[in-house]
Amino acid sequence: MRNSIMNETPRSIEIGGVVLQLSSPVAADQEWIGQAEILRGLTACWLVLEERDPPLSPRLVGPPGIGKTTLAMAGARLRNQPLYIFQCTSDTRPEDLLVTPVLAESGKIAYHASPLVSAMLTGGVCVLDEGNRMNERSWASLAPLLDHRRYVESVIAGITIAAAAGFRCCATMNDDESTYEVPEYILSRLQPTLEIGFPNRADEMAILHYHLPFAEEEILALTVDFLQRAHGLDLEFSPRDGINVIRYALKRLAQEEGHPLSTDAAWREAIELVLGAEALDLDHLGEERRSMLQGGNADSLDLTDFFFEGDDPLRPDSDDNPD
């Protein structure tokens, strides 16, 4: 079914005398495992109840590697729609988001539609990935698309592009520090916010099994135990991290076949190289994170601290001060 969707997608569309070369959709073949309610929430956002009820464009928020893009892929797959992904960056320009002029071999200007505009024109699903990495100027060009108007204006091509009725959109955002603050008038259009949390043990094991069906149970269990402990300490090690740890460990074991490298040794080496040496001591790392979130344990300073050492008998609050 997915191949037929991609084959049916047109390669170009003419609007106002301007021919737009369309981007190709991507394969939405990733399964969403566990947390079924968040997938139901996403597909609810994309329902249309009547003519005056436009679909919502939600934010999918969570730590890196939690599966936000996979969730959007699963939503597009359920709706049987072509999927387009636009990777937002700090230097994304409005023309990157919409229509880009390219000098063709004939010497004429050809206009290439971005994945977003291609999704608009073909009635597909577009994921604005890492949306909180994008600057306000680029977000501003999407304001009319994300409300009831559902269109964009390409200054480069000199045309207005309306979204097809089937067009759906969402934005993924990490819940860490972003390069730019997303403006409020955009956040008010990117609603609701769907927060994705870490999976429970059974779901996390199923995720690792899905991506690494060739891995032995021992190394899967080691990794899931590690990840679940990290989640309990509020450390943001994700299923993606676990997958990369296992993949490296398995490659090391295959490389050292016939040599005395144990599964545990290969796994610990993978933890250190993928996540950093500090990840080998989760308890200490968890304490550091809690201290950071609480602002540290340092005592507050006042002006007295700048003029007197802590044990100075002349210090006003010293027990040895006669006054």
Rosetta silent file (secondary structure, phi, psi, omega in degrees, C-alpha in Angstrom):
SEQUENCE: MRNSIMNETPRSIEIGGVVLQLSSPVAADQEWIGQAEILRGLTACWLVLEERDPPLSPRLVGPPGIGKTTLAMAGARLRNQPLYIFQCTSDTRPEDLLVTPVLAESGKIAYHASPLVSAMLTGGVCVLDEGNRMNERSWASLAPLLDHRRYVESVIAGITIAAAAGFRCCATMNDDESTYEVPEYILSRLQPTLEIGFPNRADEMAILHYHLPFAEEEILALTVDFLQRAHGLDLEFSPRDGINVIRYALKRLAQEEGHPLSTDAAWREAIELVLGAEALDLDHLGEERRSMLQGGNADSLDLTDFFFEGDDPLRPDSDDNPD
SCORE:     score description
SCORE:     0.000 S_00000001
   1 L     0.000  -40.462 -178.215    0.000    0.000    0.000 S_00000001
   2 H   -63.282  -41.999  179.158    2.813    2.400    0.863 S_00000001
   3 H   -62.117  -37.699 -179.566    4.493    1.924   -2.526 S_00000001
   4 H   -66.067  -37.294  177.134    1.218    2.625   -4.336 S_00000001
   5 H   -61.497  -45.535 -177.725    0.844    5.912   -2.443 S_00000001
   6 H   -67.339  -36.054  179.483    4.346    6.990   -3.456 S_00000001
   7 H   -69.427  -30.200 -178.799    3.757    5.945   -7.078 S_00000001
   8 H   -80.428  -12.711 -177.329    0.510    7.935   -7.244 S_00000001
   9 L   -71.248  125.693 -179.572    2.163   11.148   -5.980 S_00000001
  10 L   -66.774  154.859 -179.598    2.557   13.682   -8.838 S_00000001
  11 L   -89.939  -23.249 -179.721    6.035   14.984   -9.670 S_00000001
  12 E  -152.619  155.381  178.220    4.969   18.553  -10.477 S_00000001
  13 E  -141.293  140.313  178.443    1.987   20.896  -10.124 S_00000001
  14 E  -101.518  130.397  178.117    1.277   24.209  -11.858 S_00000001
  15 E  -132.937  120.944  177.841   -0.058   27.136   -9.797 S_00000001
  16 L    55.811   35.494  179.420   -0.656   30.581  -11.310 S_00000001
  17 L    83.368   -0.535  179.556    1.506   29.764  -14.299 S_00000001
  18 E  -106.945  125.642  178.351    4.397   28.573  -12.112 S_00000001
  19 E   -90.014  123.956  178.743    5.365   24.902  -12.271 S_00000001
  20 E  -104.526  124.321  172.379    6.477   23.504   -8.919 S_00000001
  21 E   -81.216  123.659 -173.533    8.672   20.405   -8.824 S_00000001
  22 L   -88.024  149.377  172.286    7.467   18.388   -5.831 S_00000001
  23 L   -74.085  158.081  178.089    9.548   16.651   -3.203 S_00000001
  24 L   -88.975  142.397  175.257    9.166   12.908   -2.831 S_00000001
  25 L   -69.627  162.789  177.890    7.396   11.467    0.210 S_00000001
  26 E  -105.850  159.264 -179.865    9.316    9.265    2.634 S_00000001
  27 L   -73.065  125.862  177.862    8.444    5.737    3.692 S_00000001
  28 L  -102.181   68.093 -172.985    6.334    5.672    6.855 S_00000001
  29 L  -107.567   11.920  179.327    7.161    2.086    7.750 S_00000001
  30 L   -86.669  134.833  176.888    8.068    2.481   11.441 S_00000001
  31 L   -82.615  145.171  171.770    5.812    0.858   14.009 S_00000001
  32 L   -99.470  120.699 -172.957    4.662    2.771   17.091 S_00000001
  33 L  -111.942  126.244  178.741    5.019    0.469   20.101 S_00000001
  34 L    75.915 -179.624  177.328    3.211    1.047   23.384 S_00000001
  35 L    44.232   53.733 -176.450    1.639    4.298   24.662 S_00000001
  36 H   -62.339  -28.636 -175.968   -1.374    3.783   22.411 S_00000001
  37 H   -65.234  -34.809 -179.256   -3.200    6.735   23.955 S_00000001
  38 H   -69.586  -33.262  175.387   -0.704    9.278   22.599 S_00000001
  39 H   -68.548  -38.733  175.778   -1.228    7.901   19.064 S_00000001
  40 H   -63.552  -37.393  178.118   -4.992    8.185   19.549 S_00000001
  41 H   -64.085  -40.854  179.283   -4.465   11.774   20.654 S_00000001
  42 H   -65.087  -47.500 -178.773   -2.496   12.586   17.512 S_00000001
  43 H   -67.441  -27.880  174.577   -5.060   11.068   15.154 S_00000001
  44 H   -64.750  -39.358  178.712   -7.830   12.885   17.042 S_00000001
  45 H   -58.078  -32.067 -173.647   -6.060   16.187   16.288 S_00000001
  46 L   -91.877    1.388  175.892   -6.261   15.405   12.577 S_00000001
  47 L   -72.950  149.990  172.398   -9.988   14.635   12.490 S_00000001
  48 L  -123.050  120.065 -174.139  -12.357   17.056   10.746 S_00000001
  49 L   -89.868  -29.078  175.690  -15.893   17.012   12.141 S_00000001
  50 L  -164.224  175.518 -168.288  -17.512   19.407    9.696 S_00000001
  51 L   -56.230  -37.296 -176.615  -16.654   21.989    7.043 S_00000001
  52 L   -89.855   10.446 -177.488  -15.842   24.810    9.451 S_00000001
  53 L  -110.508   91.375 -178.850  -13.718   22.590   11.684 S_00000001
  54 L   -72.212  155.553  176.376  -10.084   22.644   10.441 S_00000001
  55 L   -67.519  156.207  176.818   -7.656   19.966   11.654 S_00000001
  56 L   -89.067  155.073  176.914   -5.314   20.798   14.518 S_00000001
  57 L  -118.568   90.397 -171.773   -1.527   20.985   14.175 S_00000001
  58 L   -78.650  163.224  168.320   -0.172   19.635   17.473 S_00000001
  59 E   -98.103  131.467  174.117    3.238   19.846   19.070 S_00000001
  60 E  -103.719  109.606 -170.557    4.854   16.514   19.916 S_00000001
  61 E  -115.146  136.885  177.259    7.130   17.280   22.861 S_00000001
  62 E   173.596  172.106 -179.637    9.633   15.044   24.595 S_00000001
  63 L   -67.339  159.841  178.688   13.338   14.325   25.072 S_00000001
  64 L   -59.068  142.591  174.814   15.520   13.429   22.079 S_00000001
  65 L    82.129    7.815 -175.643   15.271    9.824   20.916 S_00000001
  66 L   -85.040  -17.107  177.550   11.875    9.145   22.490 S_00000001
  67 L   110.342   26.136 -177.909   10.127    8.492   19.150 S_00000001
  68 H   -63.960  -45.028  179.483    8.358   11.743   18.283 S_00000001
  69 H   -68.008  -37.160  177.165    8.980   11.404   14.552 S_00000001
  70 H   -61.663  -38.746  177.536    8.063    7.713   14.683 S_00000001
  71 H   -60.495  -46.282  179.041    4.760    8.687   16.295 S_00000001
  72 H   -63.430  -38.845  176.856    4.007   11.090   13.417 S_00000001
  73 H   -60.008  -42.854 -179.687    4.962    8.384   10.911 S_00000001
  74 H   -64.617  -37.011  177.823    2.525    5.995   12.568 S_00000001
  75 H   -63.864  -43.821  178.341   -0.224    8.620   12.372 S_00000001
  76 H   -63.969  -38.034 -179.736    0.352    9.130    8.642 S_00000001
  77 H   -65.849  -41.799  178.507    0.362    5.380    8.129 S_00000001
  78 H   -62.231  -34.945 -179.016   -2.953    4.958    9.932 S_00000001
  79 H   -86.331   -4.099  179.199   -4.480    7.627    7.701 S_00000001
  80 L    57.760   47.014 -179.175   -2.927    6.063    4.593 S_00000001
  81 L  -120.198  149.840  175.078   -1.398    9.398    3.543 S_00000001
  82 L   -64.253  145.151 -175.882    1.986   10.227    2.021 S_00000001
  83 E  -111.730  134.035  175.796    4.484   11.452    4.608 S_00000001
  84 E  -126.956  141.133  179.787    6.857   14.390    4.236 S_00000001
  85 E  -125.222  126.389  173.852    9.445   15.503    6.789 S_00000001
  86 E  -109.910  121.554 -179.257   10.995   18.970    6.915 S_00000001
  87 E   -86.738  110.032 -179.918   14.083   19.199    9.122 S_00000001
  88 L   -79.896  139.945  176.592   14.059   22.578   10.868 S_00000001
  89 L  -137.293  172.597 -177.894   17.390   24.210   11.712 S_00000001
  90 L   -67.580  -22.636 -179.401   18.554   27.531   13.093 S_00000001
  91 L  -106.544   17.385  175.375   19.381   28.811    9.599 S_00000001
  92 L   -63.693  129.632  178.452   16.156   27.697    7.888 S_00000001
  93 L  -103.293  159.290  177.860   14.860   30.529    5.668 S_00000001
  94 H   -54.597  -39.108  179.644   11.245   31.096    4.581 S_00000001
  95 H   -67.784  -28.002  174.691   12.139   30.106    1.019 S_00000001
  96 H   -66.144  -37.961 -179.617   13.603   26.839    2.360 S_00000001
  97 H   -71.136  -28.254 -170.437   10.275   26.147    4.016 S_00000001
  98 L  -114.211  -86.568 -175.829    8.217   26.995    0.923 S_00000001
  99 E  -132.633  131.603 -179.143    9.632   27.281   -2.608 S_00000001
 100 E  -115.800  127.685  176.115   13.280   27.406   -3.657 S_00000001
 101 E   -78.851  137.499  179.784   14.425   28.664   -7.087 S_00000001
 102 E  -131.814  136.967  178.730   17.002   26.448   -8.802 S_00000001
 103 E   -78.910  115.583 -178.859   18.913   27.170  -12.014 S_00000001
 104 L   -79.868  168.556 -179.788   18.036   24.358  -14.452 S_00000001
 105 L   -61.712  -28.261 -179.631   20.363   22.977  -17.142 S_00000001
 106 L   -73.619   -8.586 -177.150   18.420   24.958  -19.740 S_00000001
 107 L    92.460   -5.539  178.324   19.423   28.157  -17.981 S_00000001
 108 L   -90.089  162.004  178.002   15.884   28.807  -16.826 S_00000001
 109 E   -84.336  128.141  173.038   14.731   29.051  -13.228 S_00000001
 110 E  -109.138  145.775 -177.370   12.975   25.960  -11.876 S_00000001
 111 E  -111.123  123.431 -178.515   10.953   26.124   -8.687 S_00000001
 112 E  -106.285  124.675  177.359   11.221   23.301   -6.170 S_00000001
 113 E   -79.690  137.059  177.242    8.525   22.835   -3.568 S_00000001
 114 L   -67.613  168.652  173.146    9.714   21.972   -0.077 S_00000001
 115 H   -55.840  -36.048  179.556    8.473   18.813    1.673 S_00000001
 116 H   -64.499  -51.618 -179.071    5.966   21.039    3.502 S_00000001
 117 H   -65.338  -36.019  177.186    4.518   22.584    0.341 S_00000001
 118 H   -62.216  -40.745  176.441    4.566   19.177   -1.373 S_00000001
 119 H   -64.821  -39.878  178.051    2.481   17.787    1.489 S_00000001
 120 H   -59.272  -43.866 -173.277    0.098   20.740    1.186 S_00000001
 121 H   -78.923  -27.008 -177.312   -0.423   20.169   -2.531 S_00000001
 122 H  -100.946    0.353 -177.885   -0.758   16.373   -2.427 S_00000001
 123 L    69.975   38.655  179.894   -2.890   16.171    0.722 S_00000001
 124 L   -99.811 -173.077  176.740   -0.116   14.512    2.708 S_00000001
 125 E  -106.609  131.098  176.156    1.172   14.704    6.263 S_00000001
 126 E  -116.686  131.584  173.843    4.127   16.980    7.035 S_00000001
 127 E  -103.683  118.499  172.163    6.281   16.703   10.145 S_00000001
 128 E   -87.354   95.202 -170.662    8.141   19.897   11.043 S_00000001
 129 E   -82.115  135.778 -178.338   10.962   18.119   12.825 S_00000001
 130 L    57.978   49.672 -174.646   12.847   19.901   15.630 S_00000001
 131 H   -60.220  -28.913 -179.112   10.565   22.917   15.269 S_00000001
 132 H   -82.940   16.173  169.637   12.066   24.797   18.203 S_00000001
 133 H   -98.710   -3.217 -171.000   15.359   25.065   16.302 S_00000001
 134 L   -99.837  145.547 -176.105   13.797   27.422   13.752 S_00000001
 135 L   -78.053  163.411 -174.957   13.896   31.234   13.821 S_00000001
 136 H   -65.044  -35.031 -177.916   10.855   33.500   14.115 S_00000001
 137 H   -60.306  -40.775  178.846   11.118   34.852   10.563 S_00000001
 138 H   -70.955  -41.193  177.239   10.601   31.373    9.161 S_00000001
 139 H   -60.512  -37.446 -177.834    7.795   30.578   11.587 S_00000001
 140 H   -60.069  -33.051 -179.421    6.059   33.817   10.587 S_00000001
 141 L   -68.670  -15.667 -179.251    5.759   32.587    7.001 S_00000001
 142 L   -99.734   -2.776 -176.578    3.668   29.651    8.293 S_00000001
 143 L   -54.369  -47.578 -179.257    1.201   31.658   10.398 S_00000001
 144 L   -69.838  -20.535  178.378   -1.611   31.640    7.771 S_00000001
 145 L   -74.914  -33.667 -171.894   -1.086   27.924    7.155 S_00000001
 146 L   -90.312    5.530  173.207   -1.508   26.987   10.805 S_00000001
 147 L  -121.787 -159.519 -173.437   -4.867   28.689   11.304 S_00000001
 148 L   -65.892  -16.805 -177.231   -8.188   28.604    9.445 S_00000001
 149 L   -72.607  -39.998  175.002   -6.693   30.198    6.309 S_00000001
 150 L    54.968   51.599  172.777   -4.502   27.179    5.437 S_00000001
 151 E  -147.729  165.536  172.013   -2.296   28.807    2.827 S_00000001
 152 E  -131.742  158.561  178.171    1.239   30.167    2.398 S_00000001
 153 E  -117.705  121.216  176.991    2.594   32.926    0.207 S_00000001
 154 E   -95.365  108.757  177.456    5.822   32.369   -1.716 S_00000001
 155 L   -67.610  -36.369 -178.688    7.493   35.691   -2.397 S_00000001
 156 L   -60.666  -47.297 -177.681   10.154   33.919   -4.466 S_00000001
 157 L   -90.866  -13.451  179.849    7.652   32.343   -6.881 S_00000001
 158 L    70.779   35.273 -178.014    5.056   35.115   -6.562 S_00000001
 159 E  -136.316  157.548  171.767    2.187   32.752   -5.823 S_00000001
 160 E  -104.691  132.001 -174.865   -0.224   31.863   -3.035 S_00000001
 161 E  -116.550  117.755  178.524   -0.421   28.153   -2.261 S_00000001
 162 E   -93.181  145.261  179.092   -3.536   26.716   -0.621 S_00000001
 163 L   -80.023  139.777  174.053   -3.419   23.461    1.290 S_00000001
 164 L   -65.767  158.611 -176.317   -5.449   20.524    0.016 S_00000001
 165 L   -59.110  -32.356 -176.823   -8.266   19.326    2.240 S_00000001
 166 L   -82.258   -6.563 -176.067   -6.318   16.240    3.296 S_00000001
 167 L   -62.164  133.398  175.910   -3.205   18.115    4.407 S_00000001
 168 E  -132.935  153.633 -174.460   -2.171   17.490    8.023 S_00000001
 169 E  -146.509  151.360  169.200    0.753   18.848   10.000 S_00000001
 170 E  -152.000  163.158  178.475    2.522   18.513   13.332 S_00000001
 171 E  -126.085  133.539  174.097    5.754   19.810   14.837 S_00000001
 172 E   -96.676  143.294 -179.330    8.178   17.858   16.993 S_00000001
 173 E  -144.160  131.179  173.355   10.070   19.697   19.705 S_00000001
 174 E   -76.601  148.060 -179.516   12.657   18.537   22.209 S_00000001
 175 L   -92.771   35.428  174.486   12.071   19.633   25.779 S_00000001
 176 L  -111.903 -170.603 -179.761   15.647   20.884   26.163 S_00000001
 177 L   -64.989  134.804 -179.141   17.194   24.283   25.465 S_00000001
 178 L  -107.694  159.518  178.495   16.320   25.470   21.980 S_00000001
 179 L   -67.114  -37.795 -179.831   18.228   27.738   19.630 S_00000001
 180 L  -130.947  150.287  172.642   15.239   30.053   19.321 S_00000001
 181 L   -82.586  122.501  178.529   12.163   30.778   21.397 S_00000001
 182 L   -70.078  126.718 -175.971    9.091   29.878   19.368 S_00000001
 183 L   -63.474  150.874 -175.691    6.876   33.013   19.320 S_00000001
 184 H   -61.523  -36.186 -177.825    3.588   32.892   21.218 S_00000001
 185 H   -68.342  -20.653  173.319    1.452   33.599   18.146 S_00000001
 186 H   -84.694  -43.229  178.976    2.886   30.417   16.622 S_00000001
 187 H   -59.091  -34.275  179.657    2.572   28.343   19.797 S_00000001
 188 L   -68.455  -19.444  177.378   -1.093   29.347   19.968 S_00000001
 189 L   -92.468  -25.338  179.103   -1.520   27.778   16.518 S_00000001
 190 L   -92.039   76.367 -176.244    0.490   24.625   17.331 S_00000001
 191 L  -134.093  151.677   -2.464   -2.036   23.100   19.670 S_00000001
 192 L   -81.219  178.903  174.349   -2.563   20.929   21.574 S_00000001
 193 E   -96.461  120.932  178.147    0.737   19.862   23.142 S_00000001
 194 E  -106.369  110.197 -177.296    1.151   16.083   23.240 S_00000001
 195 E   -91.552  129.215 -178.713    3.891   15.118   25.678 S_00000001
 196 L  -104.818  120.572  179.644    5.645   11.794   25.086 S_00000001
 197 L   -97.627  176.683  178.668    7.148   10.133   28.138 S_00000001
 198 L   -71.583  145.088 -179.216    9.590    7.270   28.501 S_00000001
 199 L   -72.240  158.264  173.588    8.148    3.793   27.908 S_00000001
 200 L   -75.455  179.158 -173.046    7.627    1.257   30.662 S_00000001
 201 H   -62.627  -46.006 -177.797    9.837   -1.821   30.854 S_00000001
 202 H   -62.580  -43.334 -179.815    7.666   -4.099   28.713 S_00000001
 203 H   -66.878  -39.552 -179.184    7.245   -1.466   25.986 S_00000001
 204 H   -65.960  -38.945  175.880   10.939   -0.606   26.009 S_00000001
 205 H   -63.451  -40.808  179.031   11.863   -4.264   25.623 S_00000001
 206 H   -64.371  -36.935  178.392    9.392   -4.542   22.734 S_00000001
 207 H   -64.309  -45.705  179.804   10.943   -1.472   21.070 S_00000001
 208 H   -65.590  -40.775  176.852   14.444   -2.936   21.293 S_00000001
 209 H   -59.751  -41.038 -177.290   13.207   -6.309   20.019 S_00000001
 210 H   -63.505  -44.007 -176.878   11.532   -4.571   17.068 S_00000001
 211 H   -83.117  -24.921 -175.620   14.684   -2.712   16.014 S_00000001
 212 L  -131.403   62.793 -176.343   17.172   -5.450   16.949 S_00000001
 213 L   -65.150  -15.343 -178.475   15.465   -8.815   16.378 S_00000001
 214 L   -92.267   -3.710 -178.265   18.875  -10.461   15.991 S_00000001
 215 L   -80.786  144.653  178.399   20.152   -9.399   19.444 S_00000001
 216 L   -73.507  154.658 -176.054   20.404  -11.962   22.226 S_00000001
 217 H   -60.140  -35.616 -176.623   18.113  -11.691   25.228 S_00000001
 218 H   -58.954  -48.204 -176.276   21.021  -11.093   27.637 S_00000001
 219 H   -74.584  -29.818  174.433   22.164   -7.848   26.046 S_00000001
 220 H   -64.868  -44.801 -179.171   18.577   -6.660   25.543 S_00000001
 221 H   -65.437  -41.303  177.004   17.818   -7.233   29.226 S_00000001
 222 H   -56.270  -45.109 -175.282   21.031   -5.478   30.318 S_00000001
 223 H   -71.535  -42.294  179.580   20.094   -2.439   28.258 S_00000001
 224 H   -64.837  -41.325  177.205   16.439   -2.288   29.310 S_00000001
 225 H   -59.805  -42.995  178.352   17.422   -2.553   32.988 S_00000001
 226 H   -61.262  -48.322 -177.506   19.894    0.284   32.464 S_00000001
 227 H   -64.789  -42.254 -179.217   17.350    2.481   30.670 S_00000001
 228 H   -65.023  -37.914  176.678   14.601    1.886   33.206 S_00000001
 229 H   -65.788  -40.193  178.256   16.948    2.766   36.043 S_00000001
 230 H   -63.467  -42.195  178.270   17.998    5.918   34.183 S_00000001
 231 H   -59.739  -40.532 -179.645   14.347    6.923   33.673 S_00000001
 232 H   -65.584  -23.084  178.329   13.766    6.521   37.407 S_00000001
 233 L   -96.933   10.389 -179.339   16.649    8.926   38.083 S_00000001
 234 L    61.444   32.396  174.569   15.268   11.500   35.595 S_00000001
 235 L   -96.166  135.725 -170.442   18.193   10.941   33.231 S_00000001
 236 L   -91.482   50.956  169.831   17.263   11.429   29.589 S_00000001
 237 L   -85.147  127.292 -167.797   18.764    8.271   28.114 S_00000001
 238 L  -107.927  169.029  172.385   16.319    7.208   25.431 S_00000001
 239 H   -54.642  -35.724  176.927   15.367    4.044   23.549 S_00000001
 240 H   -60.863  -41.275  176.445   17.441    5.419   20.657 S_00000001
 241 H   -60.304  -44.221  179.572   20.449    5.510   22.986 S_00000001
 242 H   -60.799  -41.177  178.929   19.762    1.919   23.988 S_00000001
 243 H   -62.035  -43.531 -179.676   19.573    0.828   20.343 S_00000001
 244 H   -67.533  -36.770  176.563   22.926    2.472   19.579 S_00000001
 245 H   -60.709  -49.042 -177.811   24.525    0.886   22.660 S_00000001
 246 H   -64.962  -42.293 -178.730   23.384   -2.583   21.620 S_00000001
 247 H   -60.888  -43.262  179.421   24.382   -2.115   17.982 S_00000001
 248 H   -67.911  -43.271 -179.304   27.916   -1.108   18.920 S_00000001
 249 H   -60.312  -42.158  179.800   28.259   -3.898   21.495 S_00000001
 250 H   -64.793  -37.913  178.441   27.113   -6.490   18.968 S_00000001
 251 H   -66.667  -37.799  177.966   29.600   -5.224   16.395 S_00000001
 252 H   -66.719  -39.926  179.112   32.420   -5.453   18.956 S_00000001
 253 H   -65.476  -39.680  178.405   31.421   -9.002   19.852 S_00000001
 254 H   -67.314  -37.661 -179.868   31.355   -9.977   16.175 S_00000001
 255 H   -66.227  -36.200 -176.034   34.728   -8.325   15.617 S_00000001
 256 L  -100.281   24.065 -179.739   36.294  -10.173   18.563 S_00000001
 257 L   -58.524  129.949 -177.098   34.726  -13.550   17.802 S_00000001
 258 L    89.461   -4.777  177.875   37.024  -16.233   19.158 S_00000001
 259 L  -110.734  158.238 -174.372   38.687  -13.741   21.532 S_00000001
 260 L   -77.550   66.231  174.186   37.990  -13.382   25.275 S_00000001
 261 L  -115.105  113.873 -177.275   35.516  -10.442   25.117 S_00000001
 262 L   -79.692  162.395  176.409   32.434  -11.058   27.242 S_00000001
 263 H   -59.338  -42.284 -179.392   28.986   -9.654   26.525 S_00000001
 264 H   -63.200  -41.433 -179.807   29.197   -7.589   29.705 S_00000001
 265 H   -65.816  -42.642  178.934   32.588   -6.133   28.721 S_00000001
 266 H   -65.007  -39.543 -179.829   31.367   -5.245   25.224 S_00000001
 267 H   -65.372  -44.214  179.238   28.194   -3.719   26.667 S_00000001
 268 H   -64.554  -38.269  176.192   30.106   -1.588   29.214 S_00000001
 269 H   -62.502  -41.809  179.229   32.451   -0.396   26.471 S_00000001
 270 H   -64.716  -41.683  177.209   29.421    0.562   24.378 S_00000001
 271 H   -58.001  -46.222 -176.707   27.850    2.467   27.291 S_00000001
 272 H   -65.052  -41.207 -175.512   31.063    4.429   27.801 S_00000001
 273 H   -81.197  -30.880 -179.074   31.546    5.283   24.119 S_00000001
 274 H   -85.440  -42.819 -172.795   27.912    6.007   23.262 S_00000001
 275 H  -109.461  -11.594 -178.756   26.743    7.734   26.447 S_00000001
 276 L   102.911  149.945 -176.171   29.998    8.789   28.140 S_00000001
 277 H   -59.599  -31.109 -178.228   32.056    7.292   30.966 S_00000001
 278 H   -65.456  -20.904 -179.643   29.848    8.987   33.579 S_00000001
 279 H   -69.974  -14.935  177.346   26.913    6.828   32.455 S_00000001
 280 H   -71.861  -16.201  177.055   28.623    3.822   34.058 S_00000001
 281 L  -121.840   82.437 -174.811   27.715    5.329   37.443 S_00000001
 282 H   -64.240  -38.185 -178.253   24.021    6.159   37.131 S_00000001
 283 H   -60.968  -45.749  179.538   23.521    6.950   40.817 S_00000001
 284 H   -65.174  -40.797  179.317   26.235    9.612   40.793 S_00000001
 285 H   -64.474  -37.758  177.648   24.952   11.016   37.514 S_00000001
 286 H   -65.468  -39.339  177.167   21.439   11.167   38.960 S_00000001
 287 H   -64.091  -40.538  178.284   22.675   13.049   42.031 S_00000001
 288 H   -62.614  -41.102 -179.754   24.475   15.551   39.804 S_00000001
 289 H   -66.050  -44.166  178.424   21.324   16.124   37.778 S_00000001
 290 H   -61.489  -40.366  178.642   19.172   16.632   40.877 S_00000001
 291 H   -62.976  -40.544  179.688   21.743   19.083   42.248 S_00000001
 292 H   -65.412  -43.562 -178.881   21.747   21.000   38.967 S_00000001
 293 H   -66.515  -28.602  179.715   17.945   21.156   38.842 S_00000001
 294 L   -89.615    2.772  179.404   17.852   22.410   42.425 S_00000001
 295 L    84.724   15.567  179.626   20.430   25.103   41.701 S_00000001
 296 L    80.736  172.440 -177.940   23.262   23.267   43.442 S_00000001
 297 L  -104.843    6.826 -177.691   23.993   22.998   47.136 S_00000001
 298 L   -67.152  139.174  176.600   26.165   26.075   47.433 S_00000001
 299 L   -69.002  147.345  178.458   25.206   28.449   50.240 S_00000001
 300 L   -70.360  148.510 -178.346   24.016   31.874   49.137 S_00000001
 301 L  -105.075  145.776  169.320   26.531   34.719   49.421 S_00000001
 302 L  -122.942 -175.537 -175.631   26.029   38.195   50.828 S_00000001
 303 H   -62.645  -28.303  179.326   28.385   41.211   50.923 S_00000001
 304 H   -57.829  -37.333 -176.805   30.021   39.921   54.123 S_00000001
 305 H   -66.525  -23.390 -179.506   31.461   36.997   52.176 S_00000001
 306 H   -80.481  -21.438 -175.146   33.346   39.351   49.857 S_00000001
 307 H  -108.876  -19.006 -176.311   35.163   41.155   52.688 S_00000001
 308 L  -132.338  138.501  170.607   35.720   38.471   55.351 S_00000001
 309 L   -68.966  163.530 -176.016   36.898   34.874   55.252 S_00000001
 310 L   -62.199  -32.496 -177.135   34.612   32.347   56.856 S_00000001
 311 L  -104.591   14.797 -179.873   36.773   32.012   60.030 S_00000001
 312 L   -68.616  122.841 -179.402   37.747   35.703   60.342 S_00000001
 313 L   -64.754  -19.223  178.521   37.120   36.744   64.010 S_00000001
 314 L   -85.354   -5.285  178.901   36.198   40.251   62.784 S_00000001
 315 L   -61.488  131.890 -175.085   33.420   38.846   60.628 S_00000001
 316 L   -55.424  -34.335 -177.395   30.128   40.342   61.935 S_00000001
 317 L   -97.293   14.156  179.427   28.426   36.962   62.245 S_00000001
 318 L   -79.741  144.576  178.334   31.443   35.234   63.807 S_00000001
 319 L   -67.487  -23.184 -179.189   31.106   33.730   67.293 S_00000001
 320 L   -85.726   -5.483 -179.121   34.517   35.255   68.160 S_00000001
 321 L   -74.918  119.997 -176.888   33.417   38.805   67.348 S_00000001
 322 L   -62.922  -22.895  179.054   33.130   40.679   70.687 S_00000001
 323 L   -78.803    0.000    0.000   30.323   42.842   69.302 S_00000001
